[in-house]
């Protein structure tokens, strides 16, 4: 027990001594506490548009640990535009039926906070379907959520870099 506590303490001193800060500390340098997120979506597919909007707002609230506010109350405003959403074939079986798909989403973020930035990221999610079947709504929604989540991960990493400058 003493050895584990000593090891943890030594690790803490080593990380603190080298100036380590988590990415969230740098993100705070780029954003104010109160945030408003506006999502522009592709209107040609309204069902996916609502899912994308819900996923993005949920991920922002979860990852930044802040509650999103109304436009008038916000100090930081983030405008998100869905540039593209696609499903492509990755693999076919020996009979020519599609086995695997890739969902790719490209998001454009316009950040207006302590620092201004325009960031474009993309995320993808690969998934398999049963042979000789089609993509169900549940699979489609999960693929869009996962791809959006990966694009937001990349956005946060780039925002942390901007906050560190």
C-alpha atoms as one frame of an Amber mdcrd trajectory, in Angstrom:
protein
   0.000   0.000   0.000   2.795   2.384   0.923   4.673   1.494  -2.254   1.608
   2.276  -4.430   1.065   5.621  -2.666   4.736   6.523  -3.065   4.655   5.582
  -6.755   1.548   7.685  -7.331   3.104  10.644  -5.517   6.319  10.323  -7.522
   4.328  10.201 -10.772   2.374  13.290  -9.739   5.578  15.228  -9.022   7.097
  14.130 -12.327   4.078  15.296 -14.333   3.770  18.556 -12.407   7.495  19.201
 -12.697   7.543  18.933 -16.473   4.691  21.428 -16.891   2.088  18.937 -18.033
  -1.417  20.319 -18.459  -4.412  18.400 -19.749  -5.946  19.464 -23.059  -8.972
  20.848 -21.208  -6.767  23.528 -19.634  -5.767  24.754 -23.092  -9.336  24.586
 -24.371 -10.358  26.918 -21.525  -7.855  29.444 -22.917  -9.812  29.524 -26.180
 -13.385  29.458 -24.831 -15.417  31.397 -22.291 -17.522  29.641 -19.671 -20.918
  30.267 -21.298 -21.258  28.714 -24.742 -23.866  28.787 -27.475 -23.722  26.196
 -30.249 -25.618  26.658 -33.494 -25.685  23.722 -35.909 -26.439  24.179 -39.611
 -27.296  20.869 -41.179 -27.958  19.426 -44.592 -31.661  19.915 -45.227 -31.873
  17.286 -47.936 -32.060  14.650 -45.177 -34.082  16.077 -42.254 -34.064  12.853
 -40.210 -30.259  12.740 -40.145 -30.124  16.503 -39.620 -31.891  16.261 -36.269
 -29.695  13.377 -35.180 -26.511  15.248 -36.084 -27.679  18.370 -34.269 -28.587
  16.412 -31.119 -25.296  14.515 -31.176 -23.197  17.651 -31.538 -24.957  19.588
 -28.763 -24.841  16.554 -26.443 -21.122  16.002 -27.088 -20.297  19.668 -26.476
 -22.144  19.692 -23.161 -20.555  16.392 -22.088 -16.981  17.083 -23.118 -16.626
  20.689 -22.078 -18.412  20.172 -18.778 -20.396  23.324 -19.341 -24.017  23.948
 -19.937 -24.949  25.450 -23.238 -26.779  28.752 -22.964 -28.960  30.919 -25.144
 -27.433  33.152 -27.776 -27.898  36.355 -25.757 -26.239  34.936 -22.612 -23.248
  33.294 -24.309 -19.720  34.676 -24.305 -18.497  32.078 -26.788 -20.456  31.238
 -29.896 -19.672  28.172 -31.980 -21.281  27.748 -35.381 -21.137  24.215 -36.751
 -21.896  23.430 -40.370 -22.264  19.934 -41.753 -20.318  20.014 -44.996 -20.944
  16.436 -46.022 -22.294  13.092 -44.882 -21.667   9.937 -46.885 -21.956   6.166
 -46.716 -19.449   4.289 -48.864 -18.933   0.611 -49.553 -15.793  -0.894 -48.049
 -16.147  -4.573 -48.798 -18.313  -7.043 -50.687 -18.750 -10.765 -50.134 -18.084
 -13.400 -52.790 -21.624 -12.962 -54.166 -21.277  -9.197 -54.593 -23.378  -8.163
 -51.579 -22.057  -5.333 -49.436 -20.668  -6.487 -46.059 -19.012  -3.337 -44.696
 -19.733   0.356 -44.954 -17.960   3.514 -43.875 -19.822   6.597 -42.715 -17.882
   9.838 -43.145 -18.966  13.244 -41.865 -17.178  16.546 -42.410 -17.906  19.383
 -39.981 -16.868  23.029 -40.163 -16.560  24.879 -36.828 -16.507  28.670 -36.598
 -15.445  29.597 -33.052 -15.983  33.105 -31.729 -14.709  33.255 -28.162 -11.508
  34.379 -26.468  -9.839  33.327 -29.695 -11.422  33.114 -33.138 -10.864  30.091
 -35.308 -12.311  28.277 -38.279 -11.660  24.546 -38.041 -12.707  21.802 -40.468
 -12.605  18.200 -39.260 -13.946  14.883 -40.377 -14.748  11.635 -38.662 -15.583
   8.192 -39.873 -17.092   4.989 -38.569 -16.854   1.558 -40.170 -19.579  -1.001
 -39.606 -20.678  -4.370 -40.884 -24.133  -5.497 -41.900 -25.634  -8.940 -42.195
 -25.108 -10.577 -45.572 -27.887  -9.929 -48.059 -29.480  -7.116 -45.996 -29.733
  -3.328 -45.949 -28.620  -0.642 -43.492 -31.236  -0.357 -40.753 -32.151   2.992
 -39.214 -30.533   1.944 -35.928 -27.218   1.161 -37.664 -27.401   4.352 -39.688
 -28.026   6.496 -36.592 -25.244   4.826 -34.608 -22.812   5.283 -37.491 -23.655
   8.991 -37.750 -23.282   9.468 -33.984 -19.904   7.700 -33.884 -18.543   9.562
 -36.910 -19.728  12.900 -35.453 -18.106  12.060 -32.136 -14.763  11.390 -33.844
 -14.981  14.674 -35.754 -15.629  16.505 -32.465 -12.602  14.751 -30.911 -10.436
  16.198 -33.670 -12.021  19.624 -33.187 -11.227  19.595 -29.465  -7.617  18.608
 -30.153  -7.203  21.473 -32.628  -8.929  23.880 -30.242  -6.512  22.840 -27.461
  -3.625  23.600 -29.799  -5.046  27.044 -30.542  -5.566  27.658 -26.811  -1.934
  26.744 -26.121  -0.636  29.398 -28.530
